[in-house]
Amino acid sequence: MQLVDVDDRCIGGLKTWPGTELPSLNRIVVTCKAVGVADIVSVDNPEVWREGYQGSDYLVAKVQPRTLLQAESNDVETSSLADAIISDYQRIRTIYMSSQSIASNELPPFARTAIEAIPSFENANIVQDESLVWTMIETWQMLCNTIRQAKRSQLQSTVNDLSVEIAMQSSGPLQLPVRRESLPENVQRQLDEMEQSATKDFVESGMDPILPFQEIITTRNHLERVKMLSVMIKRERSRLEAKESLIQAFLQEELGDLADGIDWSGFN
């Protein structure tokens, strides 16, 4: 990682109303960006790993930069791969940003705003520029995190609304927050099934912001890493376009049924 910025948020000298001095709040926030992969050569203080260790030290290790193997490829292959990645990525970004898009309408405002802020990577040589590849991988992971947080927020809102609605039907005053164990068993099962279904749908979407990126990091071949990123992006484009087509076909069918039910005899 490369250190980009340091924000000192330490607070000291605060006192309570009677005048008692409060302990200092030590907090420093750093902003970093990924620039490569390093392998751990050795750990200087392995005792930190041992069970029962009472200290507060961090693990300190010696590392060395990992040299990526250059796979054999031709200019046509790399150029085609780069064009496909940029095309798929920009199409996904457009779908999520479009106010007429079903995908966009599924997201809360904070998620749409976050997606609008991500770069477009127009005319980027994504295959030849290794640092640009890391930037795009990081950007794609940010998008995955944004989608996950949006889905989690929507699910939690639905769960809360249903929990409060059921709790209000019982006698006595409403106690907030509503504890799930206080709800009827059938409602608890319904909430569990909602969460399991949402989890399954998200996993199947392929937008997990952790495991696929760990797989990308472990590869030692730069071109293969780019190909893995390409597969992830292309899969999301296919998913979104299939969903858009399905919903548009449903809407057209509904409009057709509505038109068939209208008496057109009075129109010229």
C-alpha positions, 0 to 999 in steps of 0.5 A: 500500500502507498500512504496517500494522506494522514488525518490526525483526529486525536482529541485531548484536554476535554473535561466534564462539566464538574471539571474532571479531565477526560482521557485523550482520544488517540485516533489517526486515519490514513488513506492508502492505495494499492500499488502491488503485492508483497510476500511475507518473508519472515515475522520478527515477533511471532510471540504475538501469535501465541495463545495467552499473549498479553501485549498489544503489539502488532505483528512486524514482518519482513516482506518483499515485492512480488514479481508478476510473471508476464504471460505470453500474449499478442497485441490483438488479444490485449487490446481486445481485452482492454476494450471489453473491460472498459466497455463492460465497466462503462455500461454497468456504470451507465445502467446504475446511474440512469434514472430510468434504469431498474437497477438504479431505482433499486438503490437508495440515494446514497448508493446512486451518489456513490456510483456517480462519483466513481471514475469512468476510465475512458480510453484507459490502457487497462492491460498495459498499465499495471498501476491502472489495473490496481486502481480499477480493481480498487474501484470495482471493489468499492462498487461491490461494497456500495451495492452490498451496503445498499442491499443490506440497508434495504433489507434492514429497513424491511425487517424493521418495518415488519417487526414494528408492524407486528409488535404494534398489533400486540397489547400493551405499549410498544417497546423499541427496539423490537427484539426478534425473540419477542415476536411470534415464532412464525414471524421470526421464521419469516424474517429468517427466510427473508435474510437467507433469501437476500444473502443467497441473491447477493452471493449469486450476483457475484458482487462479493467485495472480499473473496473474488478480490483475494483470488485476484491478489493471489495470482502471480500473472498480470494478464491472468489478473486482468482476465479475472477482473474482466470476468467479474465485470462482464458477469455483472453487465450480463446480469443487469442487462438480463434483468433490464430486458426481463422487466421491460418485456413484462412492462410491455406485456402489461401495457399490451394487456391494458391496450387490449382492454380499451374500447377503441371504437370511439377513436378515429 
